[in-house]
Amino acid sequence: MIEIAIPALALALYTAAAWRVQRRRGTVAKARAVSFGVGAALLLVALNAPLESSFSRHMAQHLLIGDLAPLAMVLGLTGPLLRPALVYRPVRALRVLAHPLVALPVWAVDLCVWHIPVCFDGALHHEWLHAIQHACFFTFGAFLWAALLELLPGPRWFRIPHRLAYLGVMWLVSLGLSQMGLLFWLMVFYIVLGCFLDGISMVVLTMGVILPTIQKAGIDLVWFGIFIVLVVEMAQVTPPVGFNLFVLQGMTQRDITYIARVAFPLFLLMVVAVALLYFVPGLVTWLPAHMR
């Protein structure tokens, strides 16, 4: 019951905060509301779906709870929406956890500690400890994304080079955990690069460093080739600052917000394609395996 109550409570609080903002003649972008709703839905699925029957599904559950759901929900928040909560001193004190120099190491320590065999097995065999594990994943994941996306004003020195380094550390931390974690942070890394570079440049500049890591992780190189093509193309149309979106703006003379809005469903389709590729690798490997 509590697994349903938590996402429902989050949606109720968000609706109340959005109503308060609109009552004061403010606005809440529909895209942000949809993003928060998607995050709550992901959290609901992760907490209620039978994802603990195998190790890979269990890692998928951790990815949903600790990365994807917090990311979507943080994207749905703004300063005005959080203002009612920030009037309370204990809540304001938690802002320190959204500082980049605090959020990243705390997230990394939390992730690594819970994947120590003793802690991991303990969470599997004790329901109360499992609930604490999920709460830690979600909470510290939310603070991590809040620091990166500057949900609230952050330090002035935290600019684009520092954000890229931040993502790089997140990726390095995920290397020792699972193939899914490695591929997820690799996808995030390329999506960020897609805001500044074209596809060929991204591949040429990064593949010399990334390919040995992929080989060490035991990932099929044919599969990875298809994966990287999809991810690079997806990065080029990432709303609202994907590289190709500006090319389309120059060709059509339309506003960038219109182009980003139209491109967003296509971006989501490519995300679904990448997920399908991961969970059904035979889509890529079946034909090459029968040609050898």
Secondary structure, DSSP 8 states (H G I E B T S, - for coil): -HHHHHHHHHHHHHHHHHHHHHHTT----HHHHHHHHHHHHHHHHHHHS---SSHHHHHHHHHIIIIIHHHHHHHT--HHHHHHHHTSHHHHHGGGGGSHHHHHHHHHHHHHHHTSHHHHHHHHH-HHHHHHHHHHHHHHHHHHHHHHHTSS---TT--HHHHHHHHHHHHHHHHTT-HHHHHHHHHHHHHHHTTTS-HHHHHHHHHHHHHHHHHHTT--HHHHHHHHHHHHHHHHT-TTT-HHHHHHHHHH---HHHHHHHHHHHHHHHHHHHHHHHH-THHHHHHHHHH-
